[in-house]
Structure formats: C-alpha cells, structure tokens
Amino acid sequence: MATVQPPLARHYHERTKYSPETLSRHAGDLDFSQRPAIYKDYRLGQTFSLKEYMEEESGASSPRVRPPQEKQQWQRLSRLLYLSYGITGVVNYPGQPFYMRSAPSAGGLYPAEVYLISRADSLLPAGLYNYQVKNHSLIQFWQSNVWSKLQEACLWHPSLESTRLVVVITAIFFRSSWRYRDRAYRRICLDSGHLIGNLELAANLNDYHLHLIGGFLDEQMNDLLYLDGRQESTLAIAPLADLLEVEQNLPSLRTTLPSPICIDYPDLSDGELLTYIHQKSRITSTENIYRQPEPEDPPEEEQSDKYNFPFSSKISLEAQPMDWQGGLKGLETAILRRRSTRDYSGQSIHLHQLAALLSFTYHPEYYQEQGLDSYPDFFDLSAIETFIAVSDVAGLEEGCYYYAPQAHELRQIRFKNFREELHYLCLNQDLGRDAAAVIFHTADLESAITTHGERAYRYLHLDAGHLGQRLNLAATHLNLGVSGIGGFFDDQVNELLGIPLEEAVLYITTLGQPK
C-alpha cells in the first residue's frame, strides 16, 4: 500500500527545520556577488513625491499649493507609508551605507514590496503605484482604473465596495532566499507580518482602518500588478478605509479563504521547496467568494485558552495600559526609534513590564480610549499559542510559562533557568542566553491546514510577524531591548517547552535590558 504523504505545508516545515546535524546544509556559502538589490526601480512612470509633506511640519520646505483638505490627505498618506516601511536610520558601513526601515527584516534583506491601487475617485489618479522607499515617493507605473479587476481578484471582498485605496504587499523571494534558502519563506512571511503590524498602527495614527484580505486569486493579482508570480508574488492585500468619511467606517470583515490541501507532490530537491509551497498555496477557484452569505453559525461559545496544565501555578497579569501620550505621539516615536537589539546586559526586567507588553500585543481593546483600533485585523489569531521562557523577570519565578490570553495570565509549566538551553537552540546566539525573557509563538499546524489548506502556513507566519511587531513597539516604548529570531533548532524548542512536535514553532522574540 502506498504511503500517504503529509500535507505539503507540514512537509515544507519538516524539511526546513534547523537541527545540529543539518544546519551546515541549510546555511551553505553566500555568494556576495549575487546579493540582490533591496529596492525596486521603475524606469518609466509619473512620480509623486511624498517627502515634501513630511518636511512641511518642520518648515524645511513648502509643498506645492493644494486645497487644505487635499493637502491634509497627502500628509496622512505620506506619514502612513513612511511609518510603515520608510527609512528611519542609516549605518555608515565602509563603501556603502545601509539604510534601516521602520519595519524589521531578517538580515536587513527587506523582501517585501509595497504597492498602492487607486480607484477613479481617490486622492491619487486611478492606477497602479509602487512605494519607492529610497526617496519616499510613489511612482505610477500604470494609468488606468483597474478597481473592478481588483474586486474580481479579491473575490468581491465587501471592503472594496466602499474604500478607494488599497495597499498590496508582495514578496521578492530571492532577496531572502539568497541567504536563507528554502527556509526563507518563513522569514519572508514574518517580515511581511512586521510590515502589516506597522501599517495597522500607522493607520490608527492617520485616521485610517486597515482591512486585511488574505484570500484572493493569486494569479489574477499578480497579473494585475504585472508580476511574474515565481520571482515576486502577492502575499496580502489591505484596503484602507478613510475614517474621516462616514461611508468608509466599516465593520470587521472576514480576512481569509482556504486553499486546497496538497498531498500529491513530487520528490522536491533543496532549492525547489520555497517556490513550490507558495505556488501550491494559491487560490484558483471562484466558488468560495466573500459575497456569498455565510452559513448560520451556532451560538458563539466563549473562546477558551488551549492549555490548562494540571497543578501549574497561575499568575494573573495586572497592568495599567501603556500611555501612548496625546495624539499617540509615543507610538509614532516608538515606530521611528525601534531597532533590533544586538546585545543584552543580562539584567532583569520587571513583571509589570512583561504584563504591559502582553497586554498591548494581545488586548488592543484596552487601548480604545487612547485612539487605537480595539479589534485590528489578523488572519487567524486563534491558531497561535504563546509560551515564555523566563530567565530573569523580577516578580516571576524562573522557568517556562504558557500565556493564556483569554484569562490574561501565565501558567507555569517548567521550573528551571534555561539560559544555556536558550543559547543553544537559538543557534548559539548570545541574544537567547542574555535575554530576560524569550517569547515563542507556536501553532497546531495540522489543525490550521485542515481549516485553511496549504495557505495556513502563510497566514500563521504573517500573524506571528504582526504579533512580533506589536511586541517590538511596546518594548521600545518601555526602553527595553527586543529582537526577533527566525533561525532556531525547531525540535529543541518543543523539547524545552514540553510541547508535542505537532505544535510548529513559528517565531521567537527576545526581551531584555540592552547593553
């Protein structure tokens, strides 16, 4: 009898795990002559400068004369894009400066690209635009109203009936796979999740609401943006609802559609996995569309936390919501200041700081009074679990904990200082050893595939990156060090946390006192 293959996403996850025995095979030698550019250039098209609208407030220059309302719209759009993905710092390496962006990226490779699609009655002339990060501008590379084609490709998502501007996030795969090979798909989706996290919060700062669309016809979206689909492909779509216009104040809407489950695939060689899993997670059928009425759901039961370990001690997390200051100036400052910490001092953080970080990340409803969206869009946040390895948190015993977001409490599952193990499983990076706490995001991959098909892998990592960026910004606001880690010995993490191997490890975020 033929052996039934696991779903492709599970196969990909197993094949791209790091282990002490296979790490050298995954790493390989880097050919720096082939290092890809991290900016996309369009040689033809009309350029719309956004920089002047950032400079106006400081009086550095005077933007072109526009009616006051239109000028305000340009300022909001300029600020939104800059806070989401703009250049916020420079490191002067010999021979070539390196420009850092507001969203973190593994290895500083920035695989994500940002596009805008405008309909006929929008601020921008109808057409397709690419955000040119290096000079903070938009280039219109296609002048035509393609909104109806966008709606068709997005399977008539209801948000597109009222909104006039859409952000599209794509990935140029080789930017990351050049260094991280097949495992790069994980990092690409995490990095794109960081970007989504910034977009969502920057939208709050500029009177927009971000409606995420994860289910769309991939080939049609790529064709719409003139992408080949194998080298660059669409990952997520985000209509921007303008909250200053009543008709665009929309309710929360569905964000996902499933793709087929693939269990019939060839024996793939190293180097083929990344492209293959992305291609097989495509949606091609128009049968399952957003416009169709949803079947009546049974009465909602209160969602419960997945793990409730017997005899584990439970620590209730009481913390005042962080004060983001009037006009959310503290949030804007955190976005601009955020940097990945390179070294920790090994000193402790306090339990109330950890509680505040988790509160901001998992309970945005606590921040509604400050002007933040109380229910931002994710793809399937219920699928993600959170564990924390505590090395030095004042007010908390050393060990491993499960974070129960519904109860907003920590449940201790292991009693030990795991610094040396954390150092090892984080590929001997000192960040794991010297951090005060290490946060792990995991997911039951089989269950997620059953719900979302192969596209589950995309959704899970985008959401993990989104959570990671909220942690980044909260830590920055509290003057703590923070750094994400996408490279780790997968199975050793499960062993440390005492969870089954079916629970896939998605992402690690380290927290501590910076040197």
DODRENNU-766294 format. One record per residue: residue in three letters; x, y, z of N, C-alpha, C in turn. Coordinates in pm, whole numbers, plus 50000, padded with zeros to 5 digits. Atoms other than C-alpha are relative to their C-alpha. Example, Ala and Ser with C-alpha at 12.3 -4.5 7.8 and 13.67 -1.06 7.14 Angstrom:
ala500894988150000512304955050780500905012050000ser499184988149994513674989450714499235010950073
***
This chain:
met500844988050000500005000050000500885012550000ala499214987850010501335034249905499875008350127thr500014991449882502305057050191499355013349967val500654987150021500085087650221500935011050047gln499114989049966502155119150213499295010050091pro500614989549918501585146150473499665012149913pro500244987750075500145179450357501315007249971leu498774993650044502705200050174500575009650104ala499514990449901502905226850445500744992950112arg499305007849899503845200250702501334995049945his498775004850063506395185450460501025011449991tyr499094988450010507865220150399500575003350138his499554996349866508035227250771501064990250050glu499045009949955509825194450845501325001249922arg498804999150083512245198850554500845012350030thr499254987549976513215234050657500345001950147lys499584999049861513765226951025501535000550008tyr498585000349967517205235051160500234989550108ser499565009249897518965208051357501535000550002pro498534999749996522595204751472500634992149886glu499415008650103523135177651211499865006149860thr500284995350137521685196550911500245014949981leu499894985550010522475233050988500945004349889ser499044995950103525505234550758499404998549861arg500645001750131523415221250468499045011449971his500934988950019520825248450523500745013049976ala499294987150008523425275850553500725001549867gly499264999050126525845269750266500875012549998asp499134988450017528225296250134499235011149929leu500654988550062526995331050047500875005649889asp499314993850112527925344749708499615014849998phe500354985949986528065382049777499945007249866ser500134993950133528415389249405498564998949949gln501395002050040524805376849375499015006550096arg500904993949902523425397049667498985008849928pro501024992450075520095411249545499845014250051ala500344986349961519135447849547498764999750088ile501154999749909516655457049820499025011249963tyr500954990050050514925484249617499584996249859lys500505002650134512755480349310499905013249925asp500004987850081513195506049035499084998449881tyr500804999250123510705515648767500585011349916arg499354990050087512295533848475498995009749939leu501034991650060509015547548342498845001750096gly501164997549917506095563448521500055013950060gln500094986849938504925595048692500284999050149thr499595000249860506495602549029499215010250081phe500694991249905504525617149320500845000450127ser499164998749882506865629949589499155000750125leu500674999649871505745623449944500875006950106lys499064994649903508825637350116499635014150043glu500304986149968507675673350098498915001250105tyr501084999449902504595665350306500474995550137met499405003149871506785650550579500795012050051glu499124989049962509045681050576499255012650038glu500744987649979506295707050595499915003850147glu500224996949859505775703950968501215006850063ser498814994049943509385713051043500395012849927gly499704987950075509315741450791501184998649906ala498835001950085512095725750584499735003849856ser500344996350137510275731650260498515002449992ser501434997350020506905742350124499484991149890pro500545008550105504855716249939499215008349900arg500774993150103503045725449621498645004350054val501254994449950499925746049673498854990749966arg501185008450019496875724149723498925005050094pro501084996549907493455730049878500274993550136pro499675005249867493685724850257499604985550023gln500445013749976491625692850262500864990149922glu499175009050082493635677249978501414999150058lys498665000149941496915687550141500044991150123gln500055008549881495845670550464499984985249959gln500045013950046495075638650270501394995249957trp498645003550041498555639050117500914998150121gln499205001449880500115644150458499724986950070arg500375012649934498205614650602500584988149925leu499485011150080499195591750315501524999250011ser498544999649990502835602850330500464994450134arg499635004449865503015597150704499724985150018leu500345014249990501275563350679501094991349939leu499015008250068503765549550427501375001150065tyr498694998349937506785564250600500094992150130leu499975007349874505865549750939499894985049979ser500155014350027505055516250780501274993649950tyr498875006850066508185509950573501125009649961gly499044989950042510185542250538501374998350064ile498635000349949513905547350600500085008850125thr499984992849872514395557350964501395000950061gly498654999249946518145553651012501014995449896val498935003750092521475548450840501214995450079val498735004949944524575528050928501055001949892asn498984996750099527685540650752501084989349995tyr498995010250025529465508850651501015005149898pro498994995550098532715513850457499554997149857gly500315001650141531955519550092498535000949966gln501434999950033528175516550116499175001150128pro500864998749882525765530050379498834990349992phe501165008949994522975507250495498855007750061tyr501164992349957519515522650530499004990850069met500935008149921517275508450803498595005649987arg501394996250018513505508850777499214998650130ser500835000249879510685512651025499554985950037ala500365014049973509795475350993501264991549998pro498805008449999512445449651089499974989449892ser499895010550102513715423950840501214991450030ala498915009449973515845392750885501175002849906gly498814997450080519365400550769499995013249926gly500094987250070518285435150655499774998349850leu500185003150142517125419850325498715005749942tyr501244993250039513625435850309499364993949875pro500595006550118511895410950077498665005749957ala501354995150032508525429050090500065012649914glu500244987850078507395454749835498605004950030val501304993849971504515479049887499485006849874tyr500694994050114502075488349610498725006650048leu501324994049977499025510749607499184998649874ile500965000050111495965506649387498935010450034ser500944989149978493735536949349498844999049902arg501154999750090490215539049211499785014349950ala500134987450074488915567648999499725012050090asp500394988649917487515589249281500885001450124ser499104999549888490555587049507500905012449994leu499004989349997493245611949610500974998749885leu499065002750108495615595849361499234997349871pro500635004050127494755593348991499914984849991ala500225014450007493395558748915501204993049938gly498905007650057496075533048855500764991950103leu499135008449919498905512249000501255007950038tyr498874992549947501695526249219500924990750079asn499025006749914504875513349379500575010350095tyr499404991049902506165528749701501524999249986gln498554999250017509735539649628500625004350133val499544997849864511285536149972501185009650005lys498734992649987514665551549896499845015049986asn500214985550006513235585649808498605004050047his501324997549942509845583349984499085006749898ser500894995150105507715587149675499164988549947leu500795010050071505085569049471500265001749851ile499884999350144505615560249110498794992949939gln501165005950068502525554348898500514993349873phe499485007350115503545527148655498894995049908trp501115003750087500065520848513498845009650025gln501084990149990497415547148441498714994149944ser501275005750041494055530048432499214996350124asn500845004049887491105522948660499834984949997val500035014649998491595486248748499194994750119trp500695003849876489275485849052499104987849981ser500895011550022486785461448900500814987149988lys499145011850008489635437548819500534996350139leu499585002549862490875441449177498894992950078gln501115006349930487425432749311499834985449957glu500125013850050487275402049090501114991350058ala498875007849947490755390749202499854997650150cys500225001449855489745396149567498674993550032leu501245007749982486565375949517498935008350068trp501044990849959484375406049581499945002050152his499954997049857485525413549933499205012750026pro500904988649980482935437750080500705013350025ser499324987449970485525463450190500315008049874leu499634993250125486315471449826498835007749939glu501144992650051482795484449766500015014550049ser500054986649940483365514749990501355007150000thr498684993749992487135520850001500495004449862arg499484994650126489165539149736501494997849981leu498555001850005492755529949815500364986850065val499615013249951494375496049864501524999050004val498575003349989497835486249989500154985249968val499705014050033499255454349840501444997150042ile498665004249957502205436350000500404987849918thr499465011250078504275413949773501344996050058ala498685004749958507455394049825500844997249877ile498995003950099510535392349605500844989150067phe499515011549925511635357549709501524999550009phe498555001850001515315358549609500705009450097arg499374990949904516015388249835500314992850131ser499795007449875515665364650130500594986249975ser499505013650024516335330449976501484999949962trp498564998950027519765342649862500804996150124arg499295003049876520775339550225499424988250075tyr500645009849913518225317150395499454987949926arg500385011550081517485293150109498524996550018asp501425003749998514255273150133499285005050125arg500634995349877513615283850492499595014749990ala500294985850015513365319450363498515002949996tyr501444997250007509605315750308499455003450138arg500414996749864509165315750684500345014750030arg499524986649966511205347650718499305010649915ile500704990550087509535364550422498625003250057cys501354997849944506095359650578500085007150134leu499834992849874507335370550921500315014749976asp499664986150032508895401950772498795007549947ser501214993650052505685409350584498995002250112gly500844998149883503815404650912500445012150082his499504987849934506075431051072499445012349929leu500494988850080505095454350790498505002150022ile501444998849974501375446750842499765006150138gly500144994349867501795454451213500225015149999asn499754985650012503285488451127498865006949926leu501094994150077500605495350866498755001850086glu501214999549918497825487351111500085011350102leu499864989749898499185510251382500175013949940ala499864987150067500245537851144498665004849944ala501344996350044496705536851006499245006950113asn500644993749885495435544651357500465014550018leu499434986749983497745574851365499515009849894asn500344991450113496315588051038498554998649957asp501455000850023492575581551065499634990649886tyr500375010950091492555550150853499724987550082his500115013449945491465514850928500424990149893leu499465009950093493255485550768499104987750000his500785012350015491025457350636500874989949925leu499135009950064493135426550564499214990549912ile500545010350088492395403250274501124989949975gly499015010550021494295370350277499604990249891gly500495009050103492085350650038499725007549872phe500164993450129492395361749676500544990849892leu499505007950113493095347649330501425004549969asp498594995950006496885347949330500445003949859glu499534997250136497475346548956499385012949946gln500634987750048494965374048885500615012250067met499364988649933496515396749148501395002649944asn498674998150056499995390649012499945005949860asp500174994450135498815397348657499605014750007leu500454986249985497115429248775501175009350027leu498844991949964500435442048916501194997749908tyr498945003150097502495428548623501194993150069leu498995008149934504385403548841500024986249937asp499935013150064505645370348713499524988750091gly500575009949910504465351449023501014990250057arg498995009149949507575330049062501135007550070gln498964992049937510085357149142499425010050101glu500684990749911507655381649303498524996749997ser501395004049994504165373949425499285007150115thr500814993249900501335389249626499824991250124leu500205007049874501115379549994498745004550074ala501144994949924498445402050143499505012949937ile500664988250057496005429350041499305007250114ala500544992449887494855457550268499295012649952pro500754987750028492075481750169500115009750118leu499894989549899492445514750354498665007350010ala501254992849977489165527350497500335013550063asp499794986549950489245565150547498945002950105leu500964998449891487625570250887499415014050007leu500574986650004487005607150813498825000749904glu501165000750090484385596150558499054989350055val500945008549927481275581150718499764986749929glu500345012350074480585556050440501144989850002gln498895009449993484025540550493500234994450140asn499915005949866483505532750862499304986549997leu500555013450026483015495550807500194990950120pro499815009749891482555466451050501184990949970ser498985010150025485135439151091499484990049897leu500395008750110485105416350790500914987849995arg499235012350014486325381750703501325002849929thr498674997450057490055380650620500584988449921thr499365011750061490715345250492499044992049915leu500665010950073489675319350239501004988549993pro499065011250003491145284150223500504997149859ser499505005650125493315269849951499874984850009pro500055014849993493295232749856501144994550085ile498945007349931495295207750060500714991349898cys499195007450099498125192249858500724988450068ile499285011749949499215156749940500654992149886asp499405006650117500315147249587501045009449942tyr498934991350048503675163449521501254991649974pro498825008050037506975151749372501075000450108asp498834999749912510255144749546500785012749967leu499444986850028511465180549570501445001150049ser498614997949962515135189549574500135012850083asp499714987549931516645215749802500075011249897gly500044988850093516105249449638498685001149925glu501314999850068512675239949499498835002050095leu501105000349904510655239749820499275013350011leu500624987049974510065276949864498995003549892thr500914996450110508595283749522498824990549994tyr501065010150013506625251249528498905002050103ile501054998449900504855257249858499185012649974his500774988050028503925292349755499034997649884gln500875002750114502555280649421498824991150039lys501065009449963500555252549582499055005650107ser500934993849905499015276049839499105010249931arg500834990550074497315295949562498524996350009ile501445001750018493585300649539499705002249852thr500304999050143492315294249189498514999549971ser501445001750023488595287249232499245012450044thr500874988749964485945314449236498724995350069glu501225005349938483385291649403499815005550142asn500084995349861484215303049758500315015050001ile499784985550009483715340649750499455006950124tyr500394992649881483295366950018498545004649992arg501344994450014480005379249874498924990050036gln501005010149965478235346349938499645001150147pro500374999249858476215346550262500654988750080glu499395010149913477905328550548498914991050056pro500985008849934476105297950686499795004550143glu500294995849863474405304351016500864992150098asp499145006349902476835297551296499194996750125pro500655002649871475765281051620500365011250097pro499684989549902475695304351922501454999150042glu498574999749968479235315151997500234996350145glu499575003049865480825299052296501225008750030glu498844991849961483355319252490501274992449968gln498775006550040486765311752346500854997350124ser499205003649884488985293552593501454998249958asp498585001950026492745291052622500284985149982lys499795013950041494155259152472500574991450113tyr499305008249902496455247352751499625004250142asn500264997649859495435244153114500644988550077phe499225011049945498165222653265499604997450146pro500365003149860497185204353586501145003550094phe499054996949892498925216053902500965011549968ser499114988650031500585245653724499555012250078ser500344987649930500785277853919499555010349897lys500584990150092498805306453763500275013950055ile499664986449961499955342553771499145009649920ser500854990150067497335368853691500835012349965leu499214988650047498795397653489499175012750011glu500694987349980497595430753620500955011149958ala499154989050045498955460953438499135011149945gln500674988650060497805495653354500385000649852pro499634998350141497605501252977501125010349985met498914990550025500735518352848499435013249950asp500444986850042500325555552798500765003949873trp499394996550128500965563452431500005015149974gln499964985450002500595600752502498965005949904gly501004993350081498275626252345500324999449853gly499795001450144497755621351974500844988049962leu499195012250024499585587852008501435003349959lys498644996150035502905606151983501014989650045gly499095010249953504535578952189500104988249905leu499995010850097503535553051930500835003849878glu499204995750114504965573251644501485000050035thr498604999949958508185578051841500564985850007ala499545013949990508405540551909500264994149861ile499795005050137508005532551537501305005449942leu498794993850056510785556851447501264995750074arg498825003649919513095545951733500334985249995arg499825014449988512665508351703501244995149927arg498845006750059515865489151641500114986150062ser499775013349946516705452551683501225000450091thr498915000049903518845448351995501044989649960arg498925009350036522235432351929500624993350123asp499415005549877523385426852290499145003850119tyr500684997549873521645423252624501015000150113ser499114999249884523215431452959499884987850090gly500255011349911521765400353124499245004150124gln500734995349883519945422053380498514997449984ser501415003849997516325417153475499105010849944ile501124991050023513125432653353498974997050109his500985001949892510055435653577498734993549947leu501245006750038506865415453572498985009749944his501004990650050504765446553522500325004549858gln499624996850138506755454153205499584988749906leu500425011450082506155419153070498484999949986ala501464999750005502465422253160499525010949904ala500404989050089502245455752976500244996349854leu499705004450136503905440952666498934990449948leu501005009850041501475411852655498625006349988ser501274993050007498535434752724499855007449868phe500084992450124499325457152428499924990749879thr499935009050115500045427752197498704992249982tyr501145009250009497025405952279498665006250039his501254993849956494465430152421499915014549952pro500114986350051494215460252190498735007250046glu501244993749953490695465952326500245008750123tyr499694991749884492345480452638500455014149959tyr499414987450047493665509052421499065008249914gln500974993050082490485520452253499875014750041glu500164986349953490235551552471501165008949957gln498864992150047493675562352350499985002149849gly500134997850143492535561051989500514988849913leu499545011550078493825526951886498834990749968asp501035009450042491735501351700499904988850103ser500165010149896490285477651957499974985749945tyr500015013350060489965448551713500675000349863pro499314999850129492655450451443499894986649930asp500125012250079492545425151162501244991150013phe499005010650017494545392951179499394989749906phe500545010550085494175362150963499344989050084asp500625009749909493625335851235500794999850129leu499244998849876494985347051569499694988750097ser500375010949909493115319051745500864987749981ala499175011750027495505294051586501375000850067ile498654998049949498615308651755500024999350152glu499785001149856499825299452104501305007050037thr498854992349953502365318252315500584993650126phe499265005349886504985304352552501145009750032ile498954990749958507575323652752501004992550089ala498925005149914510925311852890500565011750078val499604989049912511745333853188501354996850062ser498685001449939515385337953285500225009750114asp499794990149894515305369853490498935010949990val501104990449994511975387453541499665002150147ala500264997149858511645404353880498524998350029gly501395002849964508485391854049499474987349938leu500445012250068508375359353847501084989350014glu499055011049984509995325553913500564995849864glu499395005150123512435312153652499244987849951gly500655011850057511025286353413499275003249873cys500794998350122508705281753117498535001550036tyr501394996849973505185295353106499194999649870tyr500974998350108502155293052882499235012750028tyr500804987949983500475326652825498594997149952ala501415002250031496685322852837499375013649972pro500454986450030495425353652652498585002950046gln501374997349958491735349352737499945003250149ala499964997549855492455347453109501015010850035his498914990549979495425371353070500804996050123glu499195005049890497555350053296501104991049945leu498915009350029500785330053293499794987150077arg500145013049935500655292753369501364992949991gln498645005650000503985278253475499964985149969ile499995013950042504815245353309501344993150025arg498715005949969508525240353384500745009050098phe499344992649892510745250853677501514998449985lys498555000750018514335258553583500455012649927asn499414989650083516635285253446500554993449873phe499665006650126517045276553079500975008349915arg499134991350080519695302152975500894992149903glu499075007550086522155276352842499264993149886glu500795006450106519465257352652499535010349897leu500444989450091518165290152505501145004549911his498824996550080521675299152393500204989949889tyr499775010750097521985265752218498924999849892leu501055001550100518575264052050499835012449912cys499984987950085518925300051922501285000549917leu498805001450085521925287451720501205006850063asn498894994549924524355298551992500105015249990gln500024985549994523295334751964499905004550146asp500014995149863524005353952283498665006250038leu501314994149972520595370452250499124990550081gly500815009649929518915338452367500474998150144arg499445002249866521245334052664499825012150092asp499964988049917521315370252785498675007050015ala501334993849989517645379252736499394996850136ala500725002449874515505382953045498824990649979ala501135008750034512595365452871500024997549850val500065003850140512125347352542498584995249970ile501405003050034508675345952380499964991449874phe500135009250113507745317252147498565000349949his501315001750062504835316951903499974986649929thr500145013350058503625282551801498594998449945ala501345002850052500655267251619499874985149971asp500325013750040499005233451569499835000149848leu499984998650145499905230851202498954991449933glu500995009050063497655201151124498615006150005ser501314993849986494595218951259499855012049908ala500044988150086495455250951072499854996049853ile500115004750139495885231650745498594995049972thr501375004750017492515214950796499055011649974thr500874988350013490935249550824500315008249875his499604990350103492925269650570500714993849879gly499245006050109494605244450341501475003750010glu498574996949999498225249850241500285014750029arg499844985649974497655287350274500165002850149ala499854998349856497685281950651501425004550036tyr498614996749966501475284250651500265014949982arg499894985650025501285319150503499305007950110tyr500784992649900498555330850740500674999850137leu499425001349867500285317551052501235008750017his498764992349987503635334050983499755015049984leu500364985850008502075367050875499475004950135asp500544996149869500145367851204501085000150107ala498925000349901503225357951407500885012449986gly499224987850021505165386651248499265012350049his500834988849953502265410351321500065000950153leu499865000049854502315400051689501405004450042gly498624996549967506095402851692500255014949990gln499794985650013505945438751570499325007750111arg500644993649885503475448351841500904998650124leu499055001749890505935433552093501195009349984asn498874991150028508775452951927499705014250045leu500324985949974506995486251959499705002350148ala500264998549857505775480552314501314999950079ala498715000549931509295470952426500785012949978thr499304987550029510755501452253499435011450086his500654989649921508215523752430500414999250147leu499605002049860509295508752766501515000550017asn498534999149998513005513852679500664986650029leu499415013349989513615476452675500624996149867gly499455005650122515705457452425499094989249947val500865010150062513915434952178500614995749868ser499505004850128514935413151887499304987049963gly500615012350049513185386851676501054990349950ile499105010550049514845353751590499184990349916gly500695009250089513715333451290500784987349975gly499175011850016516565308251299500244993350133phe499895007249873516465281751573499894985049972phe500165014550009516645244351632498564996650038asp501455001349979512945236651592499644989850107asp500425010749909512635203551774500485002550142gln499504997049867514775215552064499135010250072val500944990749937512315243952122498824992350057asn501115008249951509455218952150500404992350126glu499515007649884511565198452392500105009050123leu499864990849888512345228652609498645003950058leu501334995749956508695239252623499134988450046gly500785011749960507455203752676498714998649922ile501195000950084505005205352386500264990149887pro499805010150105504415179352112500585006149873leu499394995450124506265181551780498965004949900glu501054995250089502915187151608499775015150014glu500114985649976503005221951760501195006749931ala498924994250079505045240651497500455013250061val499454987449948507345268151625500105009849883leu500074990050107506775299651420501055010950015tyr499214987849982508815327551575500465000950144ile499464997349867510945337851872500255015050012thr499684986149970511125372552027500715000550135thr499244998749877513785380252287499795013950059leu500214987549928513335407252553501045001250111gly499064998349890515775422252799500475014350012gln499384986849983517875451552911501155001249901pro498914998550097520075464352627501285004550067lys498714995549947523775469652689500155015049976
***
